[in-house]
Amino acid sequence: MTCLARMGIALAAMTAAGAAHANLEICNDTAATQTVAIGYQGADDWTSEGWWIIAPGECSIPLAGDLQQRYYYYRATSDDGVIEGDYSFCVDTEAFTIVGDTECERRGYETVDFEEIDTGPTALTYTFRIAAAGVSPVTPPMPDPVVPPTPDIVAQEPVEGSARIGGSRLPPGALR
């Protein structure tokens, strides 16, 4: 293999390794293991999937790829209780993917409530954190608005031969 070919392969590998991956990621920031199911609008109908076992401090990716919807739904259970909301989906006791969110019992499933996740209008990737006191959505932080510092006017005695009688200074650390 030529040196140029090896450089091309190395460059392709580095580019692939640095590529961003879009996903719906759920992280467990509680002290209890969480068992999680998700619900979403699929290609054919509402779809529910489960169960992901997420240990404390760990994350799982129930949906890989660019997000197609703004709203997703989840249900989390642990020894500490259940996190649920106002949106019903079908679930099973074993690993499942269920298309359709109606007539669950007739189809051999259970109907349970899920909580909503709002990923925002344009998110392609989203990390959702289950926190000890409920949930906390996490998206890339927005920078704080830049507010120019208000100058402090320092009164000075006029100095002979100088036209400067006042000045401004930035608060300590403003240029960091």
CORMOHU-V643209 format. One record per backbone hydrogen bond with DSSP energy under -1.0 kcal/mol. NH is the residue of the N-H (numbers start at 1). CO is the residue of the C=O. E is the energy in kcal/mol with one decimal. If there is no record, write none. Layout:
# CORMOHU-V643209
NH;CO;E + NH;CO;E
This chain:
# CORMOHU-V643209
6;2;-2.2 + 7;3;-2.2 + 8;4;-2.0 + 9;5;-2.2 + 10;6;-2.4 + 11;7;-2.5 + 12;8;-2.2 + 13;9;-2.3 + 14;10;-2.2 + 15;11;-2.3 + 16;12;-2.3 + 17;13;-2.2 + 18;14;-1.6 + 24;63;-2.8 + 25;126;-2.9 + 26;60;-3.0 + 27;128;-3.2 + 28;58;-2.9 + 29;130;-3.0 + 34;54;-2.6 + 35;77;-2.8 + 36;52;-2.9 + 37;75;-2.2 + 38;49;-2.8 + 39;73;-2.4 + 40;47;-2.5 + 42;45;-2.2 + 47;40;-3.2 + 48;98;-2.4 + 49;38;-2.7 + 50;96;-2.0 + 52;36;-2.6 + 54;34;-3.3 + 57;28;-2.8 + 58;55;-2.2 + 60;26;-2.5 + 63;24;-1.2 + 65;22;-2.5 + 67;124;-1.8 + 72;117;-2.2 + 73;39;-2.5 + 74;115;-2.5 + 75;37;-2.1 + 76;83;-1.6 + 77;35;-2.2 + 78;81;-2.3 + 81;78;-1.3 + 83;76;-3.2 + 87;114;-1.9 + 89;112;-2.4 + 91;110;-2.3 + 96;50;-2.9 + 98;48;-3.1 + 100;46;-4.4 + 107;103;-1.4 + 108;105;-1.7 + 109;104;-2.9 + 110;91;-2.4 + 112;89;-2.4 + 114;87;-3.2 + 115;74;-3.4 + 117;72;-3.5 + 119;70;-3.0 + 126;23;-2.7 + 127;138;-1.1 + 128;25;-3.1 + 129;136;-1.3 + 130;27;-3.4 + 131;134;-1.8 + 134;131;-1.9 + 136;129;-2.8 + 138;127;-1.8 + 154;167;-1.1 + 156;165;-1.3 + 162;159;-2.4 + 174;171;-2.0 + 176;173;-1.3
